[in-house]
């Protein structure tokens, strides 16, 4: 299978961060402004941990680039490697095409089109044993209303699909990876200005609580000290491989 490797090849590195931030989704009042800030903050906070970075912003955040970059990273990783993948942008949902969702809808990341959770599930099958992969998704899949001074990271689907979702909980027993999600299934991940600079609320607390002495689980516990709050009602989730959750971050 050819993935256009000339454009994506990089020397093997034991820590790789793939950062995707998309501001310029033109749709009604939900145009996002701070997703690129998110990935810039992530890079700043992750640099001391020795990561190699692949960053994609705005029009470079495409289904093709997302698929190719993750595929290349997974296929070229080795036991002991660490891969961090951040997506900041709109989420949405579409009608389920393979009947694997009990509510009839697939969650999607909205890039230059929908990238479904089924497609992501196929990609994570490529993760070799012993490779630690953490997804960080600062987006949402619900159309629930939000306060006027914040912006929800949600792309409304076609009208016939615009219902509140009740996503089934997936089994974690066979997950090779871990996932930080900015909010629960029927909430919104929001963005707003903090001290004069705009960020996704989840990403801001994710990155400002990161410390080298924490396990992944304790890192998430630190995030949960700030969310939900009186202002931001979103409830972050942490799911995935239980063994990896209790390892020291990025070691």
C-alpha angles and dihedrals in degrees: 000000000000119000099174091261095181088073098044108032116123131167114269113272126178093226121044128174119197109194123190122181123170121187103158104075105134108209124133115288095336097083106140123223108178109048093101088051087056095058092043089054090047091053092049093050095043098046094085089059093063102250127164108224134219109182128189125182136183112325090016090064098092136147088246095052093044093051095043096046094048092044092051093046094050096043092049098044126105134207109287094030121127124215122188117192121189125186118184115178143069124336126195141154139244136194111288110251100189101040095240095126119076092213094050097245137100122216113235142191107228111224119138083330137345120312104193131214087243089061091048090049090057091051096051090056085073094063109114120229112270096027114120113219124183120187117198112195117188098182137083143225102210133089094211112145120257138196117283098244094057132061123227117224094228131120109205111232126223110306095254090059097045101114131119109271129227103195118201117241111247123221113258096198095095100033113126093194144043129240132204109197121193094222145001121275099271099037134081130245107225137203128206143150116282117189090343098311126091124233141152104272093230094047092049093055092039093056100037092053096048113118130168094234095060130095117227089256094050090045089057090047088057091052090051090057086072103034132094097030137163090270101035115042098186118122113210120219132212117197139159144058108022094202093058093046091072097050122102110266116271096352 
